[in-house]
Amino acid sequence: MKSGNEAEDDNPVVAAYIKCRNALARSIMKMSVRPEDVDDILQETFLRAFVANDKREIHSPLDYLFVISRNLVIKRATDRSRELNSLVDSILLETTESSLDAELHEKLKFQTLNEALGLIPEKHRKAILLRKVYGLSSNEIARKMGISKSSVDKYIVSGINKCEQILNARGYDIGDEYGRDKLQGHRRQHEG
């Protein structure tokens, strides 16, 4: 009978993960992920690969781990893009409040969002606006901008991160106010 460590050593996913954990973390960081999200993505990458290996043999566990982590980063970027879209939609659509204070608050919030978009690099802003205003897919944006799809995804993620930081620094907590908890609960339902 094998001990727990010997059984883990026989699992190619465990061995590959141990071997490439630091490289995976660097790869994830290069995709403009918030530092506090890296460990979560690493953990989810390992768990998904480990479970998949139980269902079928993974012939290239190293490659598989990198693909999973990339897909998780893109999924998080998409979710965060939805959050930003929700913020923009809520700012644009919140006209039912009649008080002068509420109107001023909404104008200031919209102005802050515009300023945040103006402060991020042009390529990031263009990718976000092509997605939000024109509803283009990452592939369509890549063709229009003459860059790769992965660059588009990175620009959107990085741009959203920077806008969120600016909005948070100015007192707008888009995570709670615009339903991040709901989005995370929705993600958990559909990932299981």
Steps between C-alpha positions, in 0.01 A plus 500: 500500500632845407524787741326830417823658370581203276147507353535872429838444336335254260240758395636687196281805569636537854858458378447749214336753732781481753754536219338800330312684778732802493495515119118479510488788748727712276289415197182601681657828616599583141131486408427810714338310784465673835769362735237396755334276237811301401480244783129443434569436131789267583285302741211475256740401220639216710158379610359497147802314363498253789130421451540476122788255543271273704253494210754446222875483462663833426786445259670837549425621854732803480328634188161414644570702817602805296190474279271473802661800671474708180134407460428590863666840455292564187185392686577738785570777248165436337328507838676824595409647161137420580543681830632809321216473249259481792659811649468692174143378448399593853655845467328560167164358605466638854279799424198414712627671815379856505696659781767749408755314714433172322531666160826667599633169636420322171659777294814486712512122473467515121763776485734287712450203267577722199811631674608146586460395136701808399785404733555149370717430194337556161508132398331397825232769463439412135461127578256573784294743293488268199368229731253719692381756247517293183449157656789344307647163595867462592569355153330795329687749717829321425439529124395865527803596713745274314608312813454150640188389688710438811624861483140621479411294808805635685415861407143458618602335829771754568276792403217377721743453789632856460150650468387308806804623698428860402130469584577331832759767586232763445248324723301290253502134604376337181552149639224522759280770349471337160451137588841330512362269770211406271740436211724281713199300622381464140848380394506238776162366389613455141848367572382201706 
